[in-house]
Amino acid sequence: MHGDADAIRRLARTMGEQGTTLRDEAGRLLARAETVTWEGLAADAMRQRVREQVTGLHWAAVLADEAADALGRHARAVEERGDLVGDLLGLVS
């Protein structure tokens, strides 16, 4: 296992921020759809479609959060392995 733990952490933060952005956008989209004064079958269909899209955005946010968590774990593992290699090199020098 190798890599730049700081770069991996930055990517983890970016993924976490994307999850937040997706949730925020889903909330704005749903609020706009629900407050439109348009009525009728087409309006109901639009609102249903928006709710489906919002569900997808929330799912994408969950996946972004999971990716951020996994990247955070990976960064810690990379750092721990790097420390171990450093310790081992110290023993042989």
N, C-alpha and C positions, 0 to 999 in steps of 0.2 A: 504494500500500500504506500503510495507516495502522493505528494501534492503540496500545494501551498494552503495551509490551514486558514490564513487570513483571507485569501481569495475565496475559499470555499465558504467562509462565514459571510463575506460580502454577498455572495450569490444566495445564501440562505436568507439574508435580510431582504434582498430583492424579491425573492419568492414570497416571503411573508407579506411584504408591502403589496405585491400583486394580489394576494388573497384579500387583503383589506380593500384594495381598489375595486375588486370584483364585487365584494359585498356592498360597498357604497353605491356602485353603479346599479346593482340589482335593486337596491332600496329606492333610488331615484327613479328608475324606470317604472317600478311598480306604483310608486306614488303618483307619477304623472298619468299612468294609464287609469288608475282608480279615480282620479279627480277630473278627468275629462267629462264634460257635460253631455257628450254625444250619447244617444240612446238608440236602442233597437238591436236587432239580431246581429248586424255587422259589428256594432260596438261591443256586444257581449262576446262575439267571436274574437275580436281584437284583444279584449281583456284576458280571455282564456289563453290566447297565444302568448301574451306577455307573461302571464303567470308561469307558463311552461318554460319560457326563456329565462325567467328569474330563477326557477328551480335549477336549470342548467348552469347559470352563473354561480349560484350557491354551491353546487357540486364542484365546479371548477375551483372555487375558493377553498373548499375543503382539500382538494388535491394539491393546491399550491401550499397550503399549510402543512400537509403531510410531507411534501417535498422539502419544505424549509426545515422541518424537524429532522428529516433524514440527512440533509446536508449538514445540519448542526452536529448530529451524531458522527458523521463522517469526518468533519473538521476536528472534533475531539479525538477521534481514533488516529487520524494522521498526526496530530500533535503528540499524542502518547507514543506512537511508534517512533516518531522523530526523537523524542526524549530518550527512549530505550536505545535507539541506535547510537545516540550521543554518549550514553552511559557505557555501552559496550565498547565503543571506540576509545573511550577514556581508560578502560581496563587494559586494552591491548597496546596502548602507547606508552 
